[in-house]
């Protein structure tokens, strides 16, 4: 079963790498143990010893849609 974590950002970012410090700060404040394993266009974040791939999404709401980071659990075989 694949798990997703969705985080609505307070600030707007042009690329996902710039958003990752805000994501890590938020998750740490929520009590998660997390760190960035890799950055770039497809960042990987380790949360409580589980790897998640990160992507940015925007919902169409009003003139300035909110940005959302979606963390998807990486499948392990």
N, C-alpha and C positions, 0 to 999 in steps of 0.2 A: 504494500500500500504506500503510495507516494504522499508525502506531507508537504504542505505549502504554508508559508508565513507571509502575510501581507502587511506592509508598513506604509502608511501615508506620510509623505515627507512634509516638513514644515517649510523648507526652502526649495527653490527650483534649481535644477542642475542641467547642464548641457550634455554631460556624459555620466555614465553610471559610476565610474571610478571616483569622481568627485563626490558622489553621494555616499559612498561607503563609510566614511568616518561618522556621519550622522546616524547611519544604520547601526553601526557597532555601538555608539554611545547609547542609542535607544535600547538596544537589546541588553546591554550591560546594566542599565538602570532597571530593567525588568527582571534582573536576576539571572540572566543567562551567562554562561561562560562562553565567550566567542572571540575569534580572531580571524583576520583576513589571511587566507592561504595564497591567493593570487589575485592580481588586479588586471585591468585591461578591459576589453569589450565584453568579456564573459567572466566576471569575478567569481571566485569560490570562497565561501565563508564557512568556517567550522563553528557550529553551535552545539554545545554540550557533546562534543566529540562525534558529531554527525556532520557530513559535508553537504552544503547547499550551494546550488548555482543561483546567481542573482541576475535578474533582468528588471528593466524599468518599464512601467506601463502608465498610460494616461487615460483616465476616464473622461468622456465627453460630457462635461457639465459646465455650462456658462462660458464666458469668454476666456477664462483662464483655467483649464482643467487641472485638477490636482495630480501630482506625480505619485505613483505608488511603486515601491520596490516589492517584487515578488521573489521570495526565496523558495526554491524547489529542491527537495531532498534529492541528492544524487543517488542513482540506483547502484547498488553493489551486487555483484554476481558471485 
